[in-house]
Amino acid sequence: MFAIPRRYSHFVFGVLQSGLTCAIAAAIASLPLTGAAAFLRHWLQSWLLSWIVMLPVVLFAAPAIRRLTQFLTEDEA
């Protein structure tokens, strides 16, 4: 079985989360294209470009967002 050490879970999460988010956003942006071939080509190009941009953003922003979330919330008693 393919297993990545848990200490890299932040990176695995970032790759999966940014890939899924960009895939959905690219599909929404490509909806106006009516032909299946045009849609697929545009969607793939849009997804790849957005993932290249978003992956480093997600990986570097996630720790700051987690800290901000911890600051803005509190444990329930």
N, CA, C and O atoms as a Tinker XYZ file with bonds, in Angstrom:
   308  protein
     1  N      0.840000   -1.185000    0.000000    73     2
     2  CA     0.000000    0.000000    0.000000    64     1     3
     3  C      0.883000    1.247000    0.000000    63     2     4     5
     4  O      1.918000    1.289000    0.666000    81     3
     5  N      0.466000    2.245000   -0.745000    73     3     6
     6  CA     1.184000    3.515000   -0.830000    64     5     7
     7  C      0.837000    4.350000    0.392000    63     6     8     9
     8  O     -0.317000    4.741000    0.572000    81     7
     9  N      1.821000    4.624000    1.226000    73     7    10
    10  CA     1.570000    5.407000    2.438000    64     9    11
    11  C      2.588000    6.531000    2.547000    63    10    12    13
    12  O      3.793000    6.317000    2.416000    81    11
    13  N      2.088000    7.707000    2.784000    73    11    14
    14  CA     2.931000    8.880000    2.986000    64    13    15
    15  C      3.017000    9.108000    4.487000    63    14    16    17
    16  O      1.997000    9.047000    5.173000    81    15
    17  N      4.202000    9.367000    5.011000    73    15    18
    18  CA     4.316000    9.597000    6.455000    64    17    19
    19  C      3.408000   10.733000    6.924000    63    18    20    21
    20  O      3.272000   11.749000    6.243000    81    19
    21  N      2.804000   10.555000    8.064000    73    19    22
    22  CA     1.834000   11.504000    8.612000    64    21    23
    23  C      2.408000   12.914000    8.746000    63    22    24    25
    24  O      1.664000   13.892000    8.679000    81    23
    25  N      3.714000   13.027000    8.934000    73    23    26
    26  CA     4.300000   14.358000    9.112000    64    25    27
    27  C      4.146000   15.216000    7.851000    63    26    28    29
    28  O      4.325000   16.432000    7.910000    81    27
    29  N      3.817000   14.600000    6.719000    73    27    30
    30  CA     3.583000   15.331000    5.477000    64    29    31
    31  C      2.099000   15.541000    5.200000    63    30    32    33
    32  O      1.725000   15.942000    4.098000    81    31
    33  N      1.264000   15.277000    6.175000    73    31    34
    34  CA    -0.183000   15.366000    5.958000    64    33    35
    35  C     -0.623000   16.765000    5.548000    63    34    36    37
    36  O     -1.585000   16.908000    4.794000    81    35
    37  N      0.062000   17.799000    6.030000    73    35    38
    38  CA    -0.274000   19.170000    5.647000    64    37    39
    39  C     -0.132000   19.339000    4.130000    63    38    40    41
    40  O     -0.982000   19.961000    3.492000    81    39
    41  N      0.922000   18.795000    3.568000    73    39    42
    42  CA     1.138000   18.907000    2.130000    64    41    43
    43  C      0.139000   18.074000    1.342000    63    42    44    45
    44  O     -0.360000   18.515000    0.307000    81    43
    45  N     -0.153000   16.883000    1.820000    73    43    46
    46  CA    -1.132000   16.025000    1.149000    64    45    47
    47  C     -2.500000   16.700000    1.161000    63    46    48    49
    48  O     -3.197000   16.721000    0.147000    81    47
    49  N     -2.880000   17.251000    2.307000    73    47    50
    50  CA    -4.145000   17.970000    2.414000    64    49    51
    51  C     -4.176000   19.131000    1.429000    63    50    52    53
    52  O     -5.170000   19.320000    0.727000    81    51
    53  N     -3.108000   19.904000    1.370000    73    51    54
    54  CA    -3.043000   21.047000    0.469000    64    53    55
    55  C     -3.163000   20.658000   -0.991000    63    54    56    57
    56  O     -3.860000   21.324000   -1.756000    81    55
    57  N     -2.493000   19.592000   -1.382000    73    55    58
    58  CA    -2.561000   19.126000   -2.769000    64    57    59
    59  C     -3.984000   18.691000   -3.106000    63    58    60    61
    60  O     -4.522000   19.071000   -4.146000    81    59
    61  N     -4.589000   17.902000   -2.235000    73    59    62
    62  CA    -5.940000   17.408000   -2.501000    64    61    63
    63  C     -6.972000   18.529000   -2.474000    63    62    64    65
    64  O     -7.835000   18.602000   -3.349000    81    63
    65  N     -6.886000   19.399000   -1.477000    73    63    66
    66  CA    -7.853000   20.476000   -1.335000    64    65    67
    67  C     -7.745000   21.469000   -2.484000    63    66    68    69
    68  O     -8.767000   21.872000   -3.040000    81    67
    69  N     -6.546000   21.868000   -2.849000    73    67    70
    70  CA    -6.398000   22.833000   -3.937000    64    69    71
    71  C     -6.793000   22.218000   -5.272000    63    70    72    73
    72  O     -7.386000   22.895000   -6.113000    81    71
    73  N     -6.474000   20.949000   -5.478000    73    71    74
    74  CA    -6.855000   20.280000   -6.726000    64    73    75
    75  C     -8.360000   20.194000   -6.895000    63    74    76    77
    76  O     -8.884000   20.462000   -7.976000    81    75
    77  N     -9.059000   19.820000   -5.828000    73    75    78
    78  CA   -10.516000   19.714000   -5.883000    64    77    79
    79  C    -11.163000   21.084000   -6.070000    63    78    80    81
    80  O    -12.066000   21.234000   -6.893000    81    79
    81  N    -10.713000   22.073000   -5.321000    73    79    82
    82  CA   -11.273000   23.415000   -5.426000    64    81    83
    83  C    -11.075000   23.983000   -6.824000    63    82    84    85
    84  O    -12.000000   24.552000   -7.403000    81    83
    85  N     -9.887000   23.831000   -7.360000    73    83    86
    86  CA    -9.603000   24.350000   -8.702000    64    85    87
    87  C    -10.387000   23.597000   -9.768000    63    86    88    89
    88  O    -10.809000   24.200000  -10.755000    81    87
    89  N    -10.590000   22.308000   -9.595000    73    87    90
    90  CA   -11.369000   21.530000  -10.560000    64    89    91
    91  C    -12.810000   22.020000  -10.607000    63    90    92    93
    92  O    -13.389000   22.151000  -11.685000    81    91
    93  N    -13.384000   22.288000   -9.453000    73    91    94
    94  CA   -14.765000   22.773000   -9.404000    64    93    95
    95  C    -14.857000   24.181000   -9.991000    63    94    96    97
    96  O    -15.758000   24.462000  -10.781000    81    95
    97  N    -13.939000   25.061000   -9.615000    73    95    98
    98  CA   -13.958000   26.430000  -10.131000    64    97    99
    99  C    -13.754000   26.451000  -11.642000    63    98   100   101
   100  O    -14.422000   27.211000  -12.342000    81    99
   101  N    -12.853000   25.638000  -12.147000    73    99   102
   102  CA   -12.605000   25.591000  -13.588000    64   101   103
   103  C    -13.821000   25.047000  -14.333000    63   102   104   105
   104  O    -14.132000   25.514000  -15.428000    81   103
   105  N    -14.508000   24.068000  -13.754000    73   103   106
   106  CA   -15.717000   23.528000  -14.388000    64   105   107
   107  C    -16.799000   24.594000  -14.457000    63   106   108   109
   108  O    -17.474000   24.722000  -15.478000    81   107
   109  N    -16.973000   25.357000  -13.389000    73   107   110
   110  CA   -17.974000   26.420000  -13.389000    64   109   111
   111  C    -17.616000   27.481000  -14.441000    63   110   112   113
   112  O    -18.490000   27.955000  -15.166000    81   111
   113  N    -16.357000   27.844000  -14.519000    73   111   114
   114  CA   -15.925000   28.842000  -15.495000    64   113   115
   115  C    -16.057000   28.338000  -16.930000    63   114   116   117
   116  O    -16.195000   29.140000  -17.854000    81   115
   117  N    -16.018000   27.032000  -17.126000    73   115   118
   118  CA   -16.084000   26.453000  -18.467000    64   117   119
   119  C    -17.509000   26.132000  -18.911000    63   118   120   121
   120  O    -17.708000   25.751000  -20.064000    81   119
   121  N    -18.494000   26.271000  -18.045000    73   119   122
   122  CA   -19.876000   25.917000  -18.381000    64   121   123
   123  C    -20.427000   26.618000  -19.625000    63   122   124   125
   124  O    -21.188000   25.997000  -20.367000    81   123
   125  N    -20.082000   27.877000  -19.884000    73   123   126
   126  CA   -20.634000   28.511000  -21.086000    64   125   127
   127  C    -20.221000   27.839000  -22.400000    63   126   128   129
   128  O    -20.862000   28.067000  -23.426000    81   127
   129  N    -19.198000   27.043000  -22.392000    73   127   130
   130  CA   -18.771000   26.352000  -23.613000    64   129   131
   131  C    -19.708000   25.177000  -23.859000    63   130   132   133
   132  O    -19.858000   24.314000  -22.993000    81   131
   133  N    -20.323000   25.135000  -24.997000    73   131   134
   134  CA   -21.369000   24.150000  -25.235000    64   133   135
   135  C    -20.846000   22.809000  -25.738000    63   134   136   137
   136  O    -21.366000   21.770000  -25.332000    81   135
   137  N    -19.857000   22.794000  -26.592000    73   135   138
   138  CA   -19.358000   21.535000  -27.134000    64   137   139
   139  C    -18.554000   20.766000  -26.100000    63   138   140   141
   140  O    -17.797000   21.356000  -25.329000    81   139
   141  N    -18.718000   19.456000  -26.085000    73   139   142
   142  CA   -18.022000   18.635000  -25.097000    64   141   143
   143  C    -16.506000   18.752000  -25.227000    63   142   144   145
   144  O    -15.797000   18.826000  -24.224000    81   143
   145  N    -16.014000   18.767000  -26.458000    73   143   146
   146  CA   -14.564000   18.862000  -26.664000    64   145   147
   147  C    -14.045000   20.218000  -26.221000    63   146   148   149
   148  O    -12.993000   20.303000  -25.586000    81   147
   149  N    -14.772000   21.282000  -26.550000    73   147   150
   150  CA   -14.348000   22.623000  -26.135000    64   149   151
   151  C    -14.393000   22.750000  -24.617000    63   150   152   153
   152  O    -13.486000   23.319000  -24.011000    81   151
   153  N    -15.448000   22.221000  -24.005000    73   151   154
   154  CA   -15.569000   22.273000  -22.551000    64   153   155
   155  C    -14.406000   21.549000  -21.891000    63   154   156   157
   156  O    -13.763000   22.089000  -20.991000    81   155
   157  N    -14.135000   20.321000  -22.341000    73   155   158
   158  CA   -13.076000   19.522000  -21.726000    64   157   159
   159  C    -11.719000   20.184000  -21.879000    63   158   160   161
   160  O    -10.941000   20.215000  -20.926000    81   159
   161  N    -11.419000   20.711000  -23.050000    73   159   162
   162  CA   -10.125000   21.371000  -23.284000    64   161   163
   163  C     -9.990000   22.621000  -22.417000    63   162   164   165
   164  O     -8.971000   22.821000  -21.757000    81   163
   165  N    -11.020000   23.451000  -22.425000    73   163   166
   166  CA   -10.985000   24.682000  -21.629000    64   165   167
   167  C    -10.901000   24.363000  -20.139000    63   166   168   169
   168  O    -10.136000   24.988000  -19.404000    81   167
   169  N    -11.699000   23.377000  -19.698000    73   167   170
   170  CA   -11.701000   22.998000  -18.289000    64   169   171
   171  C    -10.317000   22.508000  -17.861000    63   170   172   173
   172  O     -9.826000   22.907000  -16.805000    81   171
   173  N     -9.693000   21.664000  -18.650000    73   171   174
   174  CA    -8.388000   21.117000  -18.301000    64   173   175
   175  C     -7.324000   22.215000  -18.242000    63   174   176   177
   176  O     -6.502000   22.229000  -17.326000    81   175
   177  N     -7.334000   23.125000  -19.203000    73   175   178
   178  CA    -6.372000   24.227000  -19.187000    64   177   179
   179  C     -6.614000   25.139000  -17.986000    63   178   180   181
   180  O     -5.669000   25.548000  -17.312000    81   179
   181  N     -7.869000   25.452000  -17.725000    73   179   182
   182  CA    -8.204000   26.326000  -16.592000    64   181   183
   183  C     -7.831000   25.675000  -15.277000    63   182   184   185
   184  O     -7.283000   26.321000  -14.384000    81   183
   185  N     -8.133000   24.385000  -15.163000    73   183   186
   186  CA    -7.830000   23.672000  -13.917000    64   185   187
   187  C     -6.319000   23.631000  -13.668000    63   186   188   189
   188  O     -5.861000   23.891000  -12.555000    81   187
   189  N     -5.565000   23.311000  -14.690000    73   187   190
   190  CA    -4.127000   23.196000  -14.516000    64   189   191
   191  C     -3.507000   24.536000  -14.119000    63   190   192   193
   192  O     -2.690000   24.592000  -13.201000    81   191
   193  N     -3.884000   25.596000  -14.795000    73   191   194
   194  CA    -3.354000   26.916000  -14.453000    64   193   195
   195  C     -3.750000   27.330000  -13.043000    63   194   196   197
   196  O     -2.914000   27.818000  -12.282000    81   195
   197  N     -5.017000   27.140000  -12.688000    73   195   198
   198  CA    -5.452000   27.541000  -11.350000    64   197   199
   199  C     -4.803000   26.684000  -10.271000    63   198   200   201
   200  O     -4.520000   27.183000   -9.183000    81   199
   201  N     -4.562000   25.411000  -10.547000    73   199   202
   202  CA    -3.922000   24.556000   -9.541000    64   201   203
   203  C     -2.468000   24.964000   -9.336000    63   202   204   205
   204  O     -1.975000   24.970000   -8.208000    81   203
   205  N     -1.782000   25.304000  -10.424000    73   203   206
   206  CA    -0.391000   25.743000  -10.305000    64   205   207
   207  C     -0.301000   26.999000   -9.437000    63   206   208   209
   208  O      0.644000   27.166000   -8.666000    81   207
   209  N     -1.283000   27.868000   -9.570000    73   207   210
   210  CA    -1.292000   29.103000   -8.782000    64   209   211
   211  C     -1.734000   28.835000   -7.346000    63   210   212   213
   212  O     -1.128000   29.358000   -6.411000    81   211
   213  N     -2.780000   28.029000   -7.157000    73   211   214
   214  CA    -3.375000   27.860000   -5.831000    64   213   215
   215  C     -2.623000   26.913000   -4.909000    63   214   216   217
   216  O     -2.693000   27.067000   -3.690000    81   215
   217  N     -1.916000   25.952000   -5.448000    73   215   218
   218  CA    -1.228000   24.995000   -4.589000    64   217   219
   219  C     -0.264000   25.676000   -3.619000    63   218   220   221
   220  O     -0.339000   25.397000   -2.422000    81   219
   221  N      0.628000   26.546000   -4.063000    73   219   222
   222  CA     1.501000   27.209000   -3.085000    64   221   223
   223  C      0.729000   28.123000   -2.129000    63   222   224   225
   224  O      1.094000   28.254000   -0.961000    81   223
   225  N     -0.333000   28.750000   -2.628000    73   223   226
   226  CA    -1.142000   29.607000   -1.749000    64   225   227
   227  C     -1.743000   28.785000   -0.623000    63   226   228   229
   228  O     -1.677000   29.177000    0.543000    81   227
   229  N     -2.325000   27.652000   -0.967000    73   227   230
   230  CA    -2.947000   26.790000    0.051000    64   229   231
   231  C     -1.897000   26.278000    1.035000    63   230   232   233
   232  O     -2.114000   26.299000    2.247000    81   231
   233  N     -0.769000   25.824000    0.518000    73   231   234
   234  CA     0.250000   25.254000    1.401000    64   233   235
   235  C      0.814000   26.287000    2.370000    63   234   236   237
   236  O      1.105000   25.964000    3.522000    81   235
   237  N      0.969000   27.517000    1.913000    73   235   238
   238  CA     1.544000   28.538000    2.791000    64   237   239
   239  C      0.488000   29.270000    3.622000    63   238   240   241
   240  O      0.793000   29.762000    4.708000    81   239
   241  N     -0.733000   29.346000    3.131000    73   239   242
   242  CA    -1.778000   30.062000    3.870000    64   241   243
   243  C     -2.436000   29.192000    4.935000    63   242   244   245
   244  O     -2.915000   29.719000    5.940000    81   243
   245  N     -2.471000   27.884000    4.743000    73   243   246
   246  CA    -3.176000   27.010000    5.669000    64   245   247
   247  C     -2.707000   27.148000    7.116000    63   246   248   249
   248  O     -3.555000   27.231000    8.003000    81   247
   249  N     -1.416000   27.176000    7.401000    73   247   250
   250  CA    -1.005000   27.328000    8.802000    64   249   251
   251  C     -1.480000   28.654000    9.413000    63   250   252   253
   252  O     -1.888000   28.691000   10.574000    81   251
   253  N     -1.427000   29.728000    8.640000    73   251   254
   254  CA    -1.896000   31.019000    9.146000    64   253   255
   255  C     -3.403000   31.003000    9.361000    63   254   256   257
   256  O     -3.899000   31.572000   10.334000    81   255
   257  N     -4.123000   30.364000    8.471000    73   255   258
   258  CA    -5.572000   30.269000    8.616000    64   257   259
   259  C     -5.927000   29.423000    9.834000    63   258   260   261
   260  O     -6.863000   29.755000   10.561000    81   259
   261  N     -5.197000   28.341000   10.066000    73   259   262
   262  CA    -5.439000   27.517000   11.269000    64   261   263
   263  C     -5.201000   28.322000   12.537000    63   262   264   265
   264  O     -5.988000   28.242000   13.480000    81   263
   265  N     -4.109000   29.106000   12.567000    73   263   266
   266  CA    -3.827000   29.941000   13.753000    64   265   267
   267  C     -4.912000   30.994000   13.946000    63   266   268   269
   268  O     -5.351000   31.232000   15.071000    81   267
   269  N     -5.342000   31.618000   12.871000    73   267   270
   270  CA    -6.404000   32.615000   12.969000    64   269   271
   271  C     -7.705000   31.982000   13.447000    63   270   272   273
   272  O     -8.428000   32.568000   14.252000    81   271
   273  N     -7.999000   30.794000   12.953000    73   271   274
   274  CA    -9.195000   30.075000   13.395000    64   273   275
   275  C     -9.121000   29.764000   14.881000    63   274   276   277
   276  O    -10.108000   29.920000   15.600000    81   275
   277  N     -7.966000   29.328000   15.342000    73   275   278
   278  CA    -7.791000   29.047000   16.770000    64   277   279
   279  C     -7.953000   30.314000   17.604000    63   278   280   281
   280  O     -8.507000   30.272000   18.702000    81   279
   281  N     -7.475000   31.432000   17.086000    73   279   282
   282  CA    -7.590000   32.709000   17.790000    64   281   283
   283  C     -9.046000   33.168000   17.868000    63   282   284   285
   284  O     -9.478000   33.704000   18.888000    81   283
   285  N     -9.793000   32.957000   16.797000    73   283   286
   286  CA   -11.174000   33.433000   16.734000    64   285   287
   287  C    -12.187000   32.518000   17.406000    63   286   288   289
   288  O    -13.335000   32.911000   17.617000    81   287
   289  N    -11.776000   31.314000   17.739000    73   287   290
   290  CA   -12.692000   30.361000   18.368000    64   289   291
   291  C    -12.166000   29.951000   19.738000    63   290   292   293
   292  O    -11.020000   30.224000   20.095000    81   291
   293  N    -13.025000   29.297000   20.483000    73   291   294
   294  CA   -12.609000   28.781000   21.788000    64   293   295
   295  C    -13.218000   27.417000   22.024000    63   294   296   297
   296  O    -14.228000   27.064000   21.416000    81   295
   297  N    -12.606000   26.654000   22.903000    73   295   298
   298  CA   -13.135000   25.334000   23.257000    64   297   299
   299  C    -14.425000   25.494000   24.036000    63   298   300   301
   300  O    -14.576000   26.417000   24.836000    81   299
   301  N    -15.346000   24.588000   23.792000    73   299   302
   302  CA   -16.591000   24.610000   24.545000    64   301   303
   303  C    -16.368000   23.923000   25.881000    63   302   304   305
   304  O    -15.676000   22.909000   25.972000    81   303
   305  N    -16.956000   24.484000   26.890000    73   303   306
   306  CA   -16.772000   23.921000   28.243000    64   305   307
   307  C    -17.793000   22.863000   28.541000    63   306   308
   308  O    -17.785000   22.287000   29.629000    81   307
